[in-house]
């Protein structure tokens, strides 16, 4: 008896309409995420993941371009004299190596 009464009350529950469901649970105005097909949920999530990945790549590229701009315009002119001094030291050491090769040392 109790089972019949329970099944009657379950049958009388009206189906959920999309307007009474929260916005984040709606796939479209007439369907919720619980009514949507597997393929539509998959493709929506797939496209959302691709968009998120491409957005992350774009943000990283913009960040690296900004860092390289700062290095080229601000940091490099300040350390360029140091690199020039280093290059002169290398060239002078190469010159010393060439002069010692011209002279043979006695055994």
Protein Blocks (a to p, Z undefined) as FASTA:
>chain_A
ZZmmmmmmmmmpccddfklpcfklpmbfkbcfklpcfklmmmmmmmmmmmmmmmmmmmmm
mmmmmmmmmmmmmmmmmmmmmmmmmmmmmmmmmmmmmmmmmpccdZZ
